[in-house]
């Protein structure tokens, strides 16, 4: 036995306890906000992976005499409740399916099973999400050039679409998050995009300019440029220009919500004012809805970030600009269907703002406004395949397919009969 083995077991127990307790109660204070988020994110979405890894380490340390001294015994005493907490977190993930389906039942849209299930092997080995045999990906297709620098998008399509298709396919545009100044399209929205592509859709993961070089609304303008480019090239892309939906999380959720609420607004379409930038649905994951902090739910550090990085002005000097950047202040009766999905343990984008946004939308929108509050879910839960992610994306696919079928039936009804 190594003399430090009991101390290693104690360290493992302390670390496990910290990770589990942080996942159950993530911090929101400025100093610990970011590290608390990353620790809670991985623990919440991969509790069984973490439990298995800790169990194997503990068994190795015990076999090496880890329980022969008091520190090791204390460490084991810390591990047992931490593991119980991980099992509780795993059980909370099981409730996701009920929560997401309840959102559809609330508006009388109960759905059947998915056409094609998400591969369960990806739950065991999450990196497999990047290598799907039934999906073809084309990376870095330029859609615009700003100040001599290209903006690119990645295209996800069913591999079966390599041959001729009897009809144009519906499309989904994914907007990555990253607090408006970081983030990469290559690593966000992949489970949903590949699942939609496997079920016959064409997906687009888009770039946009980032702060601090970019100032809002540059980010929104770029996403609209991407949408306009997709519609302009719909024929060669095999896309139905009349049915394109948008989705995104965090900062991407903020831009997604604005995409659904500012269609055709010339303020956000400089040089392409006549382009059709409407979307047929907006799926918002853990979005930021209140840039102006009119609800008073965010810490002072949030407003400093928004003023210095995103807006490049003080809210006291131009409060209207902050309100115009806030989806909660842009709700409208003619908005497309919205599906808002938010976790109860999100410490970066508070769930209270999501509830308030949905309430205002339901008070004025003439279309569907769905809301799923996921028990125990942290921010960015859908970055990689987990039990929670799979439950959500399979229901989102069914919801969007229901909207698409209604669109097709309406199009057929409007199409004049041939003589």
C-alpha positions as CSV (number, residue, x, y, z in Angstrom):
1,X,0.0,0.0,0.0
2,X,1.2,3.5,-0.8
3,X,1.0,5.7,2.3
4,X,-0.9,8.4,0.4
5,X,-3.7,5.9,-0.8
6,X,-6.1,6.7,2.0
7,X,-5.6,10.4,1.4
8,X,-6.3,9.9,-2.3
9,X,-9.6,8.2,-1.4
10,X,-10.4,11.2,0.8
11,X,-9.7,13.5,-2.1
12,X,-11.9,11.5,-4.4
13,X,-14.7,11.6,-1.9
14,X,-14.4,15.4,-1.4
15,X,-14.3,16.0,-5.1
16,X,-17.3,13.8,-5.7
17,X,-19.2,15.5,-3.0
18,X,-18.4,18.9,-4.4
19,X,-19.4,18.0,-8.0
20,X,-22.7,16.4,-6.9
21,X,-23.7,19.2,-4.5
22,X,-22.8,21.8,-7.2
23,X,-25.0,20.0,-9.7
24,X,-27.9,20.0,-7.3
25,X,-27.4,23.7,-6.4
26,X,-25.3,25.5,-9.0
27,X,-23.9,28.9,-8.0
28,X,-24.9,32.2,-9.5
29,X,-22.5,34.6,-7.9
30,X,-20.0,36.3,-10.2
31,X,-16.8,34.6,-9.0
32,X,-18.1,31.0,-9.2
33,X,-20.7,31.3,-12.0
34,X,-18.6,30.0,-14.9
35,X,-16.8,27.1,-13.1
36,X,-20.0,26.1,-11.3
37,X,-21.7,26.0,-14.7
38,X,-19.1,23.7,-16.3
39,X,-19.0,21.4,-13.4
40,X,-22.8,21.2,-13.1
41,X,-23.2,20.8,-16.9
42,X,-21.1,17.6,-17.1
43,X,-22.3,16.2,-13.8
44,X,-26.0,16.7,-14.6
45,X,-25.8,15.2,-18.1
46,X,-23.4,12.4,-17.5
47,X,-24.2,11.2,-14.0
48,X,-23.8,7.5,-14.7
49,X,-20.5,8.0,-16.6
50,X,-19.2,10.0,-13.6
51,X,-20.5,7.4,-11.1
52,X,-18.9,4.6,-13.0
53,X,-15.6,6.4,-13.2
54,X,-15.6,7.3,-9.5
55,X,-16.6,3.7,-8.6
56,X,-13.7,2.2,-10.5
57,X,-11.2,4.7,-8.9
58,X,-12.6,3.9,-5.5
59,X,-12.3,0.2,-6.0
60,X,-8.7,0.5,-7.1
61,X,-7.8,2.7,-4.1
62,X,-9.6,0.3,-1.7
63,X,-7.8,-2.7,-3.2
64,X,-4.6,-0.8,-2.5
65,X,-5.5,-0.3,1.2
66,X,-7.4,2.9,1.0
67,X,-9.6,1.9,3.9
68,X,-6.8,1.0,6.3
69,X,-6.6,4.6,7.7
70,X,-9.0,7.2,8.9
71,X,-8.7,9.5,5.9
72,X,-9.8,6.7,3.5
73,X,-12.8,5.8,5.7
74,X,-13.9,9.5,5.7
75,X,-13.5,9.6,2.0
76,X,-15.7,6.5,1.6
77,X,-18.2,8.2,3.8
78,X,-18.3,11.2,1.5
79,X,-18.5,9.0,-1.7
80,X,-21.7,7.1,-0.6
81,X,-24.0,10.2,-0.3
82,X,-22.4,11.7,-3.4
83,X,-23.2,8.6,-5.4
84,X,-26.8,8.7,-4.0
85,X,-27.0,12.2,-5.3
86,X,-25.8,11.1,-8.8
87,X,-28.5,8.5,-8.9
88,X,-31.0,11.2,-7.9
89,X,-29.8,13.4,-10.8
90,X,-30.1,10.4,-13.1
91,X,-33.7,9.8,-12.0
92,X,-34.5,13.5,-12.6
93,X,-33.3,13.1,-16.1
94,X,-35.8,10.3,-16.5
95,X,-38.6,12.8,-15.8
96,X,-37.6,14.9,-18.9
97,X,-39.8,12.8,-21.2
98,X,-42.8,13.5,-19.1
99,X,-42.1,17.2,-19.0
100,X,-41.5,17.6,-22.7
101,X,-44.6,15.7,-23.7
102,X,-46.7,17.6,-21.2
103,X,-45.8,20.8,-23.1
104,X,-47.5,19.3,-26.2
105,X,-50.4,18.0,-24.2
106,X,-51.0,21.5,-22.8
107,X,-51.9,22.7,-26.3
108,X,-53.6,19.5,-27.4
109,X,-50.7,18.3,-29.6
110,X,-50.0,14.9,-28.1
111,X,-47.6,13.1,-30.5
112,X,-46.8,9.5,-31.4
113,X,-43.3,7.9,-31.3
114,X,-40.5,9.4,-33.5
115,X,-40.2,8.1,-37.1
116,X,-36.6,7.1,-36.3
117,X,-35.1,6.9,-32.8
118,X,-31.9,8.6,-31.9
119,X,-29.1,6.0,-31.7
120,X,-28.9,4.8,-28.1
121,X,-25.2,3.9,-28.6
122,X,-24.5,7.7,-28.5
123,X,-25.7,7.8,-25.0
124,X,-22.9,5.4,-24.0
125,X,-20.2,7.1,-26.2
126,X,-21.3,10.7,-26.8
127,X,-18.5,11.6,-29.4
128,X,-20.3,9.2,-31.8
129,X,-22.7,12.0,-32.5
130,X,-20.1,13.4,-35.0
131,X,-20.0,10.2,-37.1
132,X,-23.5,9.2,-38.3
133,X,-23.7,6.9,-41.3
134,X,-27.1,8.1,-42.2
135,X,-26.2,11.8,-42.3
136,X,-23.9,13.7,-44.7
137,X,-22.2,16.9,-43.5
138,X,-20.7,19.6,-45.7
139,X,-18.5,22.0,-43.7
140,X,-17.8,25.7,-44.1
141,X,-19.9,26.7,-47.1
142,X,-19.6,30.5,-47.4
143,X,-22.9,32.5,-47.3
144,X,-21.6,36.1,-46.8
145,X,-18.4,38.1,-46.6
146,X,-18.1,41.0,-44.0
147,X,-15.0,43.2,-44.0
148,X,-13.1,40.7,-46.1
149,X,-13.9,37.8,-43.8
150,X,-16.2,35.0,-44.8
151,X,-19.2,33.8,-42.8
152,X,-19.8,30.0,-43.2
153,X,-22.4,27.5,-42.5
154,X,-22.4,23.7,-42.3
155,X,-25.0,21.6,-44.1
156,X,-26.5,18.5,-42.6
157,X,-28.6,16.3,-44.9
158,X,-29.9,12.7,-45.0
159,X,-27.3,10.6,-46.9
160,X,-30.2,9.1,-48.9
161,X,-30.6,12.6,-50.4
162,X,-27.5,12.1,-52.6
163,X,-29.9,11.0,-55.3
164,X,-32.9,12.8,-56.7
165,X,-35.6,13.7,-54.2
166,X,-39.3,13.7,-55.1
167,X,-39.8,16.9,-53.1
168,X,-37.9,19.7,-51.5
169,X,-37.1,19.1,-47.9
170,X,-38.0,21.2,-44.8
171,X,-35.0,23.0,-43.3
172,X,-33.8,23.9,-39.8
173,X,-31.3,26.6,-39.0
174,X,-29.2,26.2,-35.9
175,X,-27.7,29.3,-34.1
176,X,-24.9,28.5,-31.7
177,X,-24.5,30.1,-28.2
178,X,-21.5,31.4,-26.4
179,X,-22.5,34.7,-24.7
180,X,-22.3,36.4,-28.1
181,X,-18.4,36.4,-28.0
182,X,-17.4,32.8,-28.1
183,X,-18.9,29.6,-29.4
184,X,-18.4,27.4,-32.5
185,X,-21.0,26.0,-34.9
186,X,-19.1,22.8,-35.2
187,X,-19.8,21.7,-31.6
188,X,-23.4,22.9,-30.9
189,X,-26.8,21.7,-31.9
190,X,-25.3,18.5,-33.3
191,X,-27.7,15.9,-31.8
192,X,-30.7,17.8,-33.0
193,X,-29.3,18.6,-36.4
194,X,-28.3,15.1,-37.1
195,X,-31.6,13.7,-35.8
196,X,-33.6,16.0,-38.0
197,X,-31.4,15.2,-41.0
198,X,-31.8,11.4,-40.4
199,X,-35.6,12.1,-40.5
200,X,-35.5,13.8,-43.9
201,X,-34.7,17.4,-43.1
202,X,-31.8,19.7,-44.2
203,X,-30.0,21.4,-41.3
204,X,-27.8,24.4,-41.4
205,X,-25.4,25.4,-38.6
206,X,-24.4,29.0,-39.1
207,X,-21.6,31.4,-38.2
208,X,-22.1,35.0,-37.1
209,X,-19.8,37.8,-36.1
210,X,-18.8,37.7,-32.5
211,X,-18.3,40.4,-29.9
212,X,-16.4,42.4,-28.7
213,X,-15.6,43.2,-32.4
214,X,-19.3,42.9,-33.3
215,X,-21.9,45.1,-31.7
216,X,-25.6,44.1,-31.5
217,X,-27.5,43.8,-33.9
218,X,-24.5,42.6,-36.1
219,X,-25.1,39.0,-34.7
220,X,-28.8,39.0,-35.7
221,X,-28.1,40.6,-39.1
222,X,-25.7,37.8,-39.9
223,X,-28.2,35.0,-39.0
224,X,-30.7,36.8,-41.2
225,X,-28.1,36.9,-44.0
226,X,-27.8,33.1,-43.7
227,X,-31.5,32.6,-43.8
228,X,-31.8,34.8,-46.9
229,X,-28.9,32.9,-48.6
230,X,-30.6,29.6,-47.9
231,X,-33.8,30.8,-49.5
232,X,-32.0,32.3,-52.4
233,X,-30.2,28.9,-53.0
234,X,-33.2,26.7,-52.0
235,X,-33.4,24.9,-55.4
236,X,-29.8,23.7,-55.4
237,X,-29.9,22.9,-51.7
238,X,-33.1,20.9,-52.2
239,X,-34.9,23.0,-49.5
240,X,-38.5,24.1,-49.4
241,X,-38.1,27.9,-49.1
242,X,-41.6,28.1,-47.6
243,X,-40.8,26.0,-44.6
244,X,-37.6,26.9,-42.7
245,X,-37.5,26.8,-38.9
246,X,-34.8,28.2,-36.5
247,X,-33.3,26.9,-33.3
248,X,-30.5,27.8,-30.9
249,X,-29.5,27.9,-27.3
250,X,-28.3,30.6,-24.8
251,X,-27.1,33.6,-26.9
252,X,-28.2,31.5,-29.9
253,X,-31.6,31.2,-28.2
254,X,-31.8,35.0,-27.8
255,X,-31.1,35.3,-31.6
256,X,-33.5,32.5,-32.4
257,X,-36.3,34.3,-30.5
258,X,-35.5,37.6,-32.3
259,X,-35.6,35.8,-35.6
260,X,-39.1,34.7,-34.9
261,X,-40.1,38.2,-33.7
262,X,-38.4,40.5,-36.3
263,X,-39.2,39.0,-39.7
264,X,-38.7,41.5,-42.4
265,X,-37.6,44.3,-40.1
266,X,-35.4,46.6,-42.3
267,X,-33.4,47.6,-39.3
268,X,-31.9,44.2,-39.2
269,X,-31.6,43.6,-43.0
270,X,-29.3,46.4,-44.3
271,X,-28.7,45.9,-48.0
272,X,-31.2,43.0,-48.2
273,X,-34.3,44.7,-46.9
274,X,-36.6,42.9,-49.4
275,X,-35.4,39.4,-48.5
276,X,-37.9,37.1,-46.8
277,X,-36.5,36.4,-43.3
278,X,-39.7,34.8,-41.9
279,X,-39.4,31.5,-40.1
280,X,-42.1,28.9,-39.7
281,X,-41.2,28.1,-36.1
282,X,-38.7,29.0,-33.4
283,X,-37.3,26.4,-31.0
284,X,-35.6,28.2,-28.2
285,X,-33.3,26.3,-25.8
286,X,-32.3,28.1,-22.5
287,X,-32.6,31.5,-24.2
288,X,-31.8,34.9,-23.0
289,X,-35.0,36.9,-23.2
290,X,-34.4,40.1,-21.2
291,X,-31.3,42.0,-22.3
292,X,-32.5,45.1,-20.6
293,X,-33.0,43.2,-17.3
294,X,-36.4,44.8,-16.9
295,X,-37.4,41.8,-14.8
296,X,-34.5,42.4,-12.4
297,X,-33.5,38.8,-12.2
298,X,-29.8,39.1,-13.2
299,X,-26.8,40.0,-11.2
300,X,-24.9,43.3,-11.8
301,X,-22.1,41.4,-13.5
302,X,-24.6,40.5,-16.3
303,X,-25.4,44.1,-17.1
304,X,-21.7,45.0,-17.2
305,X,-21.1,42.3,-19.7
306,X,-24.0,43.3,-21.8
307,X,-23.1,47.0,-21.8
308,X,-19.4,46.5,-22.5
309,X,-19.3,43.5,-24.8
310,X,-22.7,43.2,-26.6
311,X,-24.3,46.6,-26.8
312,X,-21.2,48.9,-26.4
313,X,-23.3,51.5,-24.6
314,X,-24.7,52.1,-21.2
315,X,-28.4,51.2,-20.6
316,X,-28.8,54.6,-18.8
317,X,-27.9,56.4,-22.0
318,X,-30.1,54.3,-24.4
319,X,-32.6,52.1,-22.6
320,X,-34.7,51.8,-25.8
321,X,-31.8,50.0,-27.6
322,X,-31.7,47.4,-24.8
323,X,-35.4,46.9,-24.9
324,X,-35.4,46.4,-28.7
325,X,-32.7,43.8,-28.2
326,X,-34.9,42.0,-25.6
327,X,-37.3,39.3,-27.0
328,X,-39.6,39.8,-24.0
329,X,-40.2,43.3,-25.2
330,X,-40.7,42.3,-28.9
331,X,-43.6,39.9,-28.5
332,X,-46.2,40.1,-31.2
333,X,-49.5,38.6,-32.2
334,X,-48.4,37.3,-35.6
335,X,-45.3,35.4,-34.3
336,X,-44.7,31.9,-35.7
337,X,-45.1,28.9,-33.4
338,X,-42.7,29.0,-30.5
339,X,-41.3,26.1,-28.4
340,X,-39.3,27.3,-25.4
341,X,-37.3,24.7,-23.5
342,X,-35.5,25.6,-20.2
343,X,-33.9,23.8,-17.3
344,X,-34.8,24.3,-13.7
345,X,-31.2,24.4,-12.6
346,X,-29.9,26.8,-15.2
347,X,-27.5,29.2,-13.4
348,X,-26.5,31.2,-16.5
349,X,-30.0,32.0,-18.0
350,X,-32.5,32.0,-15.2
351,X,-35.7,30.0,-15.7
352,X,-37.7,32.9,-14.3
353,X,-37.1,34.9,-17.5
354,X,-38.2,32.0,-19.7
355,X,-41.5,31.7,-17.7
356,X,-42.1,35.5,-18.1
357,X,-41.4,35.4,-21.8
358,X,-43.8,32.5,-22.4
359,X,-46.5,34.2,-20.3
360,X,-46.2,37.4,-22.4
361,X,-46.1,35.4,-25.7
362,X,-49.2,33.4,-24.7
363,X,-50.9,36.7,-23.9
364,X,-50.6,38.0,-27.4
365,X,-49.6,35.3,-29.9
366,X,-52.2,33.9,-32.2
367,X,-50.2,30.7,-32.7
368,X,-48.8,27.9,-30.6
369,X,-46.5,28.9,-27.7
370,X,-45.2,25.7,-26.0
371,X,-43.1,25.6,-22.9
372,X,-41.2,22.7,-21.4
373,X,-39.5,23.2,-18.0
374,X,-37.0,20.4,-17.6
375,X,-36.5,19.2,-14.0
376,X,-32.9,19.3,-12.9
377,X,-31.5,20.4,-16.3
378,X,-28.6,22.8,-16.4
379,X,-27.6,25.3,-19.1
380,X,-26.4,23.8,-22.4
381,X,-27.7,20.4,-21.6
382,X,-28.2,19.5,-25.3
383,X,-24.6,20.0,-26.4
384,X,-24.0,16.2,-26.4
385,X,-26.2,13.2,-26.3
386,X,-27.7,12.4,-22.9
387,X,-30.9,10.8,-21.8
388,X,-32.4,14.3,-21.4
389,X,-31.1,15.5,-24.8
390,X,-32.6,12.5,-26.6
391,X,-36.0,12.8,-24.9
392,X,-36.1,16.5,-26.0
393,X,-34.9,16.2,-29.6
394,X,-37.2,13.3,-30.4
395,X,-40.2,15.3,-29.3
396,X,-39.0,18.5,-31.0
397,X,-38.7,16.5,-34.3
398,X,-42.3,15.2,-33.9
399,X,-43.6,18.7,-33.2
400,X,-41.8,20.2,-36.2
401,X,-42.9,17.3,-38.4
402,X,-46.5,18.0,-37.3
403,X,-46.1,21.6,-38.3
404,X,-44.6,20.6,-41.6
405,X,-47.4,18.2,-42.5
406,X,-49.9,21.0,-41.7
407,X,-48.0,23.3,-44.0
408,X,-48.0,20.7,-46.8
409,X,-51.7,20.1,-46.4
410,X,-52.3,23.9,-46.5
411,X,-50.1,24.3,-49.6
412,X,-52.1,21.5,-51.3
413,X,-55.3,23.1,-50.4
414,X,-54.2,26.4,-51.8
415,X,-52.8,25.0,-55.0
416,X,-55.2,25.4,-57.9
417,X,-56.4,22.1,-59.5
418,X,-55.1,21.3,-63.0
419,X,-57.7,21.5,-65.7
